[in-house]
Amino acid sequence: QVQLVESGGGLVQAGGSLRLSCAVSGRTLSTYRMGWFRQAPGKERELVAAVRWSTGSTSYADSVKGRFSISRDNAKNTVYLQMDSLKPEDTAVYYCAANPFYGSSPLTYNYWGQGTQVTVSS
């Protein structure tokens, strides 16, 4: 059984940085596309960054380009989201998820973590 466990969320001032981690256990997801989603109160869950585990190919939402960076560590079976220059509008619960194919819709991701809260104060 695959488990995704996020960590690294917290409270930070605007302009600050946080690094989220997603530890994967249960099986290798080497062919999967790993994504970081976020969901703010009253808003839909949105994909902010994704990385193909096998190739390292990445993609980002326009709202985070140049500020967020996604990476993976094969040896640790962990995916990271480095978030810099944080803004109050980045406040949300952040989820790690795994997609065996392609796509940005949450419906295409079949494994999910429990989420970690990120709060950016102004």
N, C-alpha and C positions, 0 to 999 in steps of 0.2 A: 504494500500500500504506500502510495506516494504521500509524503508530507512536506509542506512548505511552511517554514516558520520565519516570520519577519521580526526584525529588531532594529533599534536605532532611532525610533521616533522620539518626539519630545517637543519642548517649547523653546523657541528661538526668536530673537529679535529680527526685524526686517534687515536684510543685508547679510545675515549670517548664513551658516552652512550646517548641513546635517548629512550623514551618510547612512542610508538604510541598507540592511543586509537581508538576504533571503536564503536560508539554508535548506537545501533539498536532501531528503532522505527517502529510502524505500526502494528506489531504483534509479538507474541512470536515465537522464532526460537529454541525452546528447544530440538527438535529432529534433528536439523541441525548440520552439520560439518562446523565450521567457519575456514576460511583460510586467511592467509596473503600472498599475491603475491607481486612480484616486477618485474619491467620492466625497464631495462636500454636502452638508445638509441641504436637502431640497433640490439637489442636482443629480444628473445622471452620472454613472460611473464612466470615467474616460481613461483611455490609454495615454500615458504620458511618455513612455519609453519602452522599447523592446530590443531584444538581442537574440539572434539565432545562435544557439549554443555551439553548433558545430563550426560555424564560419566566423563568428564574432560580428557579423553584419548588424548594424544598429539603425534604429529609426526613432524620431522624436516628434512629439506634438509641437506645433508652432509656438505655443505658449511657454515652452520650457527650453527651446533651442538656444544653445549658447550658455545656458545656466545649469542644466542637468546633464549628467553623464552616466550611462549604464555600462556595466562591465560584468564579466564573469570570471571566476577562478575555478578552473577545472579540477585542480588538486583538492580544493576545499568543497567542491560541489556547491558553490555559493554564488549568488548574483547580487550585485551591488547597485545602488542608485546614489550617486554623489549629487547633492543639491546645493548649489551655491547661489549667492545673491537672492536669497529667498524673499518673497513678497507676501503680504497678508493674504492675497488671493490664492496662495499655494496651500493654505490651511485646508486640510482634508484628512480622511483616513486613507492610508496608502496600502494597497494590496499587491502582493506578488502572485503571479499566475503563470500557468504553463499551457501552451497551445501546440498540439501535435502537427498542425498544418500552417496555415497563413490566416491573416485577417486581424482587424483591430477591434472587432466587436467582442464584448465580454462573452457572448454566446459561443465563440470559437475556442475559448479557454476552458479546459476541463479539470484542471487542478488549481486550487486557490489556497492562499494562506489566510490567517485569521484577521489580518490587518494591523496596522500600527498608526497611531494618531500623530499627525504633524500639525503643530500650531505655530503660526508666525505672527508675532505681535508687532504693531506699528509704533 
